[in-house]
Amino acid sequence: MAAAIGSPSLAGETQRTDPAPLRIAMVLFPGMTALDVVGPQVLLAGLAGPQLHLVAGRTGPVASDTGLEIVATADFDTCPRDLDILLVPGGDGTPDQMADVALLAFLRDRAERAAWIGSVCTGSLILGAAGLLTGYRATSHWCVRDAVLPLLGAISVAERVVFDRNRVTAAGVSAGLDLALALSARLRDPDYARTSQLVAEYAPQPPFAAGTPEAAGPAITQAAMSMLKELTERSLAAARARRG
């Protein structure tokens, strides 16, 4: 099913006329949120084929913030130098990555030549720490968006997916699916993205209207903020440290 979801056009004739595979690198790090990676990966895989690289400081399993492991297939040295998409997830491990010299250097290097540079959730804070969002409109998870992004030079925007030139950032976790579809439409065409959405049966009907602080209301928002307190405070401290 994964191949079908990523590749909505499977007929032989269509495959022969499809554009060349895109070179996509998705960063992994300890404490990432798995859905930030897996959601976009499923929807972008058909554009990349064998050119989709899962990249970490070293190859092998990388544990997410819930313990689920994803295998890095390339490291910072073996990842292709020229990329069509460079994508960074977020997660509880974000604050540590904002100070990871090797990761930030890797991002700056690949971003010099990447056609698109993007993030999901708090991954935008990592891009910001690398100096890649200075002067760009961007979004992030709501718990850090307005307080932390501006400290990293970005212009905070309360939208689910934000495009600014060749930067594309998504809000929290599930917004990575929206980013992947919006980017697919630009890289291929809207019908390709629509077909990917249908194959994935991505037709959200959440049982509750609580996906934003405004919809959830003060009591639920406060409960969520309590759960996110450590991430928020550590991200804020990391951003302030970057400013010296």
N, C-alpha and C positions, 0 to 999 in steps of 0.2 A: 504493500500500500504506500510506503514512503516514496518509492520511485514515482508512483502515479500522482501522488499529491504534489510532488515537486515538478513533475513534467506533465502538464495538462495535454500537450500535443504528442501523442505516442505513435501515430501512423507513420509508416516508413517514409512516404513521400514528404510528409511535413518535417520529419526529422532531418531529411537531407537538405531542406531549405532553411532550417533554423539558423540564427546567427551563431557565431563561434561562442563557446562556453566562456562565461565571465570568470575572472580570478577573484575569489572571495576569501577573505581571512576573518575568522571570528575568534576573538581573544577568549581564553579561559584563564581563570585564576582561582585559588582557594577561597571558598566563601562566596563564589558567584551564585546567582539565582539561575537554576537550570532552565527554567522556562524562558528567561531572557535570551538564552542561546538556542534552545530546541525549537521554540516557536518560529523565529525567523529562519532557522536552518531548514525546517520542513518546507517552508514556502519559497525559499530562495534556491534550494538544491537543484531544481530543474534548470536554472539559469547557469549553474556552475558545472554540473557533472563532476568529473574528477578534480576539478579546479577549486573545490571548496576545502579550505584548510582550517583546522581547529588548532589554534596556536597558543602555546604557553611557554613559560621559561624553560621547561624541559618537556619532552614527550612522555606520554603515559597518562594514567588516570589522574584526574583532578577532581577533588571533592567539592560539591556545591554546598550552599549554606544549609541544606537539609540532609546532607550526607550522600546524595545521589552523585555518582561519579560519571564524568564524561572524559573520553580519551583524547588527549592532544595528539594530533598526527604530525605536528611540526613544532619546532622551537623558534626562538627569535632569529637564529642564524639561517635556518633552512626554509623559513617562510619566504615565498617569492617576493622579490623587491618591488615589483610593479603590480599593483592591485587595482581592480575595478571597484571593490567595496572593502572597506576596513570597518569592522563592527565590534563595539565593546559593550559587554553586558554590565549590569550592576549586581548588587547583592550585599550581604553583610560584610564581605571582605573588601568593599570599596575603599574605606579610609586607608587601609594598609597599602592598597595599590596606588593611591594618590601620592604616596611617598616612595614608591618602588622605582629606583633610578633606572634599572634595566628596562622595565616595562615602558616607562615614559619615553626613554630614548628610542625604543623600538617604534612606538606610536608616532613620534615626531618624524622619524626616518621614513616610514612607510607612507605617512600622510603627505609628504612632499610630492609624491607621484600618484597617489590614489585618486581615482575619479570621484569616489564618494566616501565620505568619512561619517560614520554614524554611531549611535549608542541607543541602548535600551535602559530605562529606569535610571539608577544612579550611575550608570556608565558614563553619562555626560559629565559627571564630576571628575572622572578619570581623564576624559578628553580635556576638560578645563584645566586640570592640574598639569597636563602636558603642554598647555598654552595653545591648544587647538580650537578654542571657542572664543577667544578674545575678539570682541566686537560682533559676535554672531548671536542672532536670536536662537534660543534653545529652550528645551524643556527637560524635565526630570521627574522623579517621583515627587508627589506633592509635599512630602514631609521635609524635603531639602531644597525644592525648586527655588523658592523666593529668598530663602535665607542664605543659601550656599552658592548657587550659581553666580550671582553678581560678584561675589568675592573672587571668583576665578575669571572675571573679565567678560562673562556672557551677559546677554540681555534676556532676562527671565520671561518666559511666555507660558501662560496657562492654557496650553492646547495639548491635544493627545499626540499629534505628530507635527513637528515643526521642520520645515525646509528653509534653509538660508544658504543660497549659493550651492556649494557642494557639501554642505553639512546637513545631516538629517538626524534628529533626535526624537525619541519617543518617551512618553510618560511611563508610569510604573508598570512593570512586569507584562501584563497582558497586552499592553500597547505595542509590544514588539511585533505582534501579528499584523497590526494595522500598518506599522512601518514597512514590513516586508511586502505587503500588498501594494502600498503606495509607491514604493521604490520599484517593484516589478512593473508597474504600469508605466513608469518613466523609462525604465531600461529596455522594456520590450514593447508592450502596448496595453491599453486598458482591458481589452478582451482577454489577453493572457492572464492578467491579474484576476479578472472575474472568474475565469475558468479554474484557476488555482483555488480561489475562495470556495467555489462550488464543490470541487473535488474534496476539499477539506471539510465541507459542510460547516463552514464558519458562519453561523447565523445566530449570534448571541441572543439569548433570552434569559438573562440572569433572574433568579428567583426573588431578588431584592434590588431595590433602587438605592444602592449604597456604595457605588463605585467611586464617588468623589466626596470630599468633606462636605460640600454644599448639599449633596443629595442625602448623605448619611445622617447629617444633623450633629449637634454639639456632643451629645453623650457618646455616640458611636465613634466620632472623631477623636474624642479624648481617650477612649479605650485603645484605639489604634495608635495614637501618639505614644501611649505608655509602652506599647510593644515595640515601637520604633525609636524610642528615646535614645538608646545607646548608639544606634546607627546615625541618628541625626546629630547627636552631640559630637561623636567622633569625626563625622564628616565635616562639621563646622570647624573643629579644631585643626583638622588636616588642611582645610582651605586657608585658615588664618596662618598656619605655619608656612604655607607656600608663599604668602605675601611678605613673610619675614617679620 
